Amino acid sequence: MKIIYTFILTLFLTNCSTQPDCCAGPDTCINEDLIDPNRACTKEYRPVCGCNDITYSNSCVAEGNGVTEWADGACD
């Protein structure tokens, strides 16, 4: 059991160290392949702050604009 726990912990820590920084800047947080101007999103207002420092009305709208990382709440 200790071996399995150690293996899972190692995978988790390795994965965390290879993840991109969510706030690395606007040039690295937009995936142009994900941009979909015809994406159907609800009009629910649950603002998210994209990694490009733009506030989107909800996560669906952010995803439709190609944003790959965001935080809940409006940008400061």
Secondary structure, 3 states (H helix, E strand, C coil): CHHHHHHHHHHHHHHHHHCCCCCCCCCCCECHHHCCCCCCCCCCCCCEEECCCCEECCHHHHHHCCECCEEECCCC
